């Protein structure tokens, strides 16, 4: 009474293109450059506006 049915399953293959090294390096540089600019902007704010009030 028990029947085993085999389902035809279509497997979808996707090709993932990886970034080239130069674009990966550029993206990383931009990210860390933004972190550095934000950090120095925060330091400038502290030195210019917060520390003179003490």
Phi, psi and omega in degrees: 000330179278127180249139174259122180251137175257123178270136174278111183251127177270127180262129182265124178259130178243136176261127180257122178270126180274149178295148176287163184299320184294321180288327178292319178295318180296317180295320178293319178298315180297320181297311182287330174297320177295320177300317182294318179297318178296319180297312180290329174295321178293318177298319179298318178299314180299313183292320186283319189246331186267311184295326178295343182278352180273000000 
